[in-house]
Amino acid sequence: MAKTKKEKSSADGEEAERSYQELVANVNPIAQPLASKKLSKKLYKCVKKAAKVKNIRRGVKEVQKFINKGEKGIVVLAGDTLPIDVYCHLPIMCEDRNMPYAYIPSKVDLGSSAGSKRPTCVILIKPHQDYQDAYDECMEEVSGLPKPL
């Protein structure tokens, strides 16, 4: 009996530490441009730094509201969100306003990097002096990603 519990907990531990390739396998068909493994790490770090100074917008409703108001930043979307109807309008809004956006493979990782226990499907990172170098680097790389047709 104790063995099954240990196996269960180790399976949960493995689930939390899934590889990038396993996460990419569960991504939606609309998740373009998808950030590379290296860029995903940079974006997670930038989100973590932005969350520390409370300089992020989290969730579809909030991000949509501030995109409409004309707030600038990098939009990070989770590629494994279902149903895709929840947030499929956000990339079009970003393109209309010339805002850079990128998909990352996991909403669980995105939520945890933002300092939340809940998974989140979209985050807007606003610029700030405390993490300007990381922000500029992410902005440059995300802007360079090829946009879908």
C-alpha positions in Angstrom: 0.0 0.0 0.0 2.8 2.4 0.9 4.5 1.6 -2.4 1.6 2.8 -4.5 1.5 6.0 -2.5 5.2 6.6 -3.2 4.7 5.8 -6.8 1.8 8.2 -7.0 3.8 11.0 -5.4 6.8 10.4 -7.7 4.4 10.4 -10.7 3.2 13.8 -9.5 6.8 15.0 -9.2 7.5 13.9 -12.7 4.4 15.7 -14.0 5.6 18.9 -12.5 9.0 18.5 -14.1 8.0 17.6 -17.7 10.4 18.3 -20.4 9.9 21.0 -23.0 9.2 18.4 -25.8 6.5 16.8 -23.7 4.9 20.2 -23.1 5.1 21.1 -26.8 3.2 17.9 -27.7 0.1 19.2 -25.8 0.1 22.7 -27.5 -2.9 24.0 -29.4 -2.8 24.3 -33.2 -3.1 28.1 -33.0 0.0 28.5 -30.8 2.2 30.4 -33.3 4.8 31.9 -32.7 5.9 29.3 -30.1 8.8 30.4 -28.0 11.9 28.2 -28.0 13.1 26.5 -24.8 15.7 29.2 -24.3 13.2 32.1 -24.9 10.6 30.4 -22.7 13.0 30.4 -19.8 13.8 34.1 -20.4 10.1 34.9 -20.5 9.4 33.0 -17.2 12.3 34.9 -15.5 11.0 38.2 -16.8 7.4 37.3 -15.6 8.9 36.4 -12.2 10.7 39.7 -11.9 7.7 41.7 -13.1 5.4 39.9 -10.6 7.9 40.8 -7.8 7.3 44.5 -8.4 3.6 43.9 -9.3 4.0 45.1 -12.8 2.0 42.4 -14.7 -1.6 42.0 -15.9 -2.9 38.4 -15.5 -5.9 36.7 -17.1 -7.8 37.2 -20.4 -10.2 39.8 -19.1 -7.6 42.0 -17.5 -5.1 41.8 -20.4 -7.8 42.4 -23.0 -9.0 45.5 -21.1 -5.5 47.0 -20.9 -4.6 46.2 -24.5 -7.7 48.1 -25.5 -6.7 51.0 -23.2 -3.3 51.2 -25.1 -1.0 49.8 -22.5 2.4 48.6 -23.9 4.3 45.4 -23.0 4.9 41.8 -24.0 1.9 39.5 -24.1 2.8 35.9 -23.1 0.1 33.3 -23.9 0.0 29.7 -22.8 -0.2 27.2 -25.6 -2.0 24.4 -23.8 -5.2 26.3 -23.0 -8.5 24.7 -23.9 -11.0 25.6 -25.3 -9.0 28.0 -27.6 -12.1 30.2 -28.0 -11.2 31.6 -24.6 -8.3 33.6 -25.9 -8.0 33.2 -29.6 -8.9 36.9 -30.2 -5.9 38.3 -28.2 -3.2 37.7 -30.9 -5.3 39.7 -33.4 -5.6 42.5 -30.9 -1.9 42.5 -30.3 -1.1 42.6 -34.1 -3.5 45.5 -34.6 -1.6 47.5 -31.9 1.9 46.3 -32.9 2.4 44.6 -29.6 4.8 41.6 -29.4 3.3 38.3 -28.3 4.5 34.8 -27.9 3.2 31.4 -26.9 4.8 29.3 -24.3 4.0 25.6 -23.8 2.5 25.5 -20.3 -0.1 27.5 -18.4 0.9 25.9 -15.1 4.4 27.1 -15.5 3.2 30.6 -16.5 1.0 30.8 -13.4 3.7 29.6 -11.1 6.3 32.1 -12.5 3.8 34.8 -11.8 3.7 33.9 -8.2 0.3 32.2 -8.3 -0.9 28.7 -7.4 -3.5 28.9 -10.2 -2.5 28.3 -13.9 -3.0 31.3 -16.1 -3.4 31.5 -19.8 -2.2 35.0 -20.6 0.0 37.6 -19.0 1.0 41.1 -20.0 4.5 42.1 -18.9 4.8 45.9 -18.5 8.2 47.6 -18.8 9.9 48.7 -15.5 13.4 50.0 -14.5 14.1 47.1 -12.1 14.2 44.5 -14.8 14.7 46.7 -17.9 17.6 44.6 -19.3 15.7 41.3 -19.1 12.6 43.0 -20.6 14.5 44.5 -23.5 16.1 41.2 -24.3 12.8 39.4 -24.3 11.2 42.2 -26.3 13.8 41.9 -29.0 13.6 38.1 -29.3 9.8 38.0 -29.2 9.6 40.8 -31.8 11.9 38.7 -34.0 9.7 35.6 -34.0 7.9 35.0 -37.3 4.2 35.8 -37.2 1.6 33.3 -38.4 0.0 34.0 -41.8 
